[in-house]
Amino acid sequence: LMIRILHKRILQKRIFRTFTNTLRMTTPPEATSIHQLWFNPNPEPTPNLDLWFINSSSYDEYLTEHYKHLVDQAINKQLNDWEQDRIAAIAKVLLLDQFTRQIYRRQKGAFSGDSEARRVANLCWENWFDDCDVLELLFLNMPNIHSEDTASHALAMVLIIVIVPLVLFLFTLNTIYLPKCSFLCYLCYCIFVEIIF
């Protein structure tokens, strides 16, 4: 069963990559800016803990001033071309899942991007899992954590059980370098999606 599931997923991935490689989309500068702001990738991806999971009015104002127009475009499905590029797709997930919660804090709009964020995050998991580092995968898992759907929550928990210990282990080694996600993350994702959905 596992071999059949993996064969099916890997074949789908190859077809998707062949198609997107022919399009050769370059990463939009706005998407690169979002990715760099969030993951602080110089010289290697490191946690930008000053920006994650905080309640700061000054930070909310900064995101509103610089990124609100992109959040609104993503919510209105005007950034669909971003889904053809890994960095841009991850940036779109951040806009829909993280930036909405900060720009529209304590407002109904805070959750307006949730379903679209889940869709794009799952697209990233299926097509670029082996190109992502563990921090990117952590935030690609957040839309499932934020979901009110039981199956999405269960998927998130399975992935957290794999990802979080890996992140903690790397930090206890006092290393900045975060290697690519282990094949185990993708295996868990494939099996769970195939069985539950």
C-alpha positions in Angstrom: 0.0 0.0 0.0 2.8 2.4 0.9 4.7 1.8 -2.3 1.5 2.3 -4.4 0.7 5.5 -2.6 4.3 6.9 -3.0 4.5 5.8 -6.6 1.2 7.6 -7.4 2.3 10.8 -5.5 5.8 10.9 -7.0 4.4 10.4 -10.5 1.9 13.3 -9.9 4.8 15.4 -8.7 7.0 14.7 -11.8 4.1 15.7 -14.1 3.5 18.9 -12.1 7.2 19.9 -12.1 7.5 19.2 -15.9 4.5 21.4 -16.5 5.6 24.2 -14.2 9.2 24.1 -15.5 7.9 24.8 -19.0 6.2 27.9 -17.7 9.5 29.1 -16.0 7.9 31.7 -13.7 10.3 33.9 -11.9 9.6 34.6 -8.2 7.8 37.9 -7.9 9.9 40.4 -5.8 7.0 40.9 -3.4 7.0 37.1 -2.7 10.7 37.1 -2.2 10.3 40.0 0.3 7.7 38.2 2.3 9.8 35.0 2.4 12.9 36.9 3.5 11.0 38.8 6.1 9.5 35.7 7.6 12.4 33.2 7.4 15.4 35.4 7.6 17.4 33.3 5.2 20.8 34.9 5.4 23.1 33.0 5.5 20.8 30.1 6.2 17.2 29.9 7.2 16.8 30.7 10.9 13.8 31.4 13.1 12.7 35.0 13.0 11.2 34.7 16.5 10.7 38.5 16.8 8.0 38.2 14.1 6.4 34.8 14.9 3.5 34.4 17.3 3.7 37.8 18.9 1.0 40.4 19.7 2.6 43.7 18.7 0.7 46.7 17.4 3.8 48.2 15.8 4.4 45.0 13.9 0.8 44.8 12.9 1.0 48.4 11.6 4.2 47.5 9.6 2.5 44.5 8.0 -0.6 46.6 7.2 1.4 49.4 5.6 3.6 47.1 3.5 1.5 44.0 2.8 -2.2 44.6 3.2 -2.8 45.2 -0.5 -1.2 41.7 -1.2 -3.3 40.1 1.5 -6.4 41.4 0.0 -5.3 40.3 -3.5 -4.6 36.8 -2.2 -8.0 36.6 -0.4 -9.7 37.7 -3.7 -7.7 35.0 -5.6 -5.8 37.5 -7.7 -2.4 35.9 -6.9 -3.0 32.5 -8.5 0.1 32.8 -10.7 2.1 32.6 -7.4 1.2 28.9 -7.2 3.6 28.0 -10.0 6.7 28.9 -7.9 7.8 27.4 -4.6 8.9 30.6 -2.8 5.8 32.5 -4.1 3.4 29.8 -3.1 4.9 29.7 0.4 4.6 33.5 0.6 1.0 33.2 -0.5 0.3 30.8 2.4 1.9 33.3 4.8 -0.2 36.1 3.5 -3.4 34.1 3.8 -2.7 32.3 7.1 -0.3 34.5 9.2 -0.5 38.1 7.8 -4.3 38.0 7.9 -4.3 37.2 11.6 -2.0 40.2 12.3 -3.4 42.8 9.9 -7.0 42.0 10.8 -6.4 41.2 14.5 -9.6 40.9 16.5 -11.7 41.3 13.3 -13.6 38.9 11.1 -11.1 39.3 8.3 -8.5 37.5 10.4 -9.9 34.2 9.2 -10.9 35.1 5.7 -7.9 33.4 4.0 -8.1 30.1 5.9 -9.6 27.8 3.3 -7.5 29.2 0.5 -4.4 28.9 2.7 -5.1 25.2 3.3 -5.5 24.6 -0.5 -2.2 26.3 -1.4 -0.3 24.8 1.6 -1.4 21.3 0.5 -0.3 22.1 -3.1 3.1 23.0 -1.7 3.3 19.8 0.3 2.4 17.7 -2.7 4.8 19.4 -5.2 7.7 20.9 -3.3 8.1 19.0 0.0 11.6 17.9 -0.8 12.7 21.4 -1.7 11.4 22.9 1.6 13.4 23.2 4.9 11.7 22.3 8.2 10.8 25.9 9.1 8.9 26.3 5.8 7.2 23.0 6.4 6.2 24.1 9.9 4.4 27.1 8.4 2.9 25.1 5.6 1.3 23.0 8.3 -0.2 26.0 10.1 -3.3 26.3 7.9 -4.3 22.7 8.9 -3.7 23.6 12.6 -6.0 26.6 12.2 -8.7 24.6 10.4 -11.9 23.7 12.1 -12.1 20.5 10.0 -11.3 17.4 12.0 -9.4 15.6 9.3 -7.2 18.6 8.6 -6.5 18.8 12.4 -5.5 15.2 12.5 -3.2 15.7 9.5 -1.6 18.7 11.2 -1.0 16.6 14.3 0.7 13.8 12.4 3.0 16.3 10.7 3.7 18.2 13.9 4.8 14.9 15.6 7.4 14.5 12.8 8.4 18.2 12.2 8.6 19.7 15.8 11.1 17.1 17.2 13.3 17.5 14.1 13.3 21.3 14.6 14.0 21.0 18.4 16.8 18.5 17.7 18.5 20.8 15.3 18.3 23.7 17.7 19.7 21.6 20.6 22.7 20.9 18.3 23.2 24.6 18.2 23.2 24.6 14.4 21.9 27.4 12.1 21.7 25.1 9.1 18.3 23.5 8.7 18.5 20.5 6.3 15.7 19.5 3.9 12.8 17.7 5.4 13.1 14.0 5.9 11.3 11.7 3.6 9.3 10.6 6.7 7.3 13.8 6.7 6.1 13.3 3.1 5.4 9.6 3.7 3.1 10.5 6.7 1.4 13.1 4.5 0.8 10.7 1.6 -0.5 7.9 3.7 -2.8 10.1 5.8 -4.2 12.0 2.8 -4.8 8.7 0.8 -6.5 7.0 3.7 -8.6 9.8 5.3 -9.5 11.9 2.2 
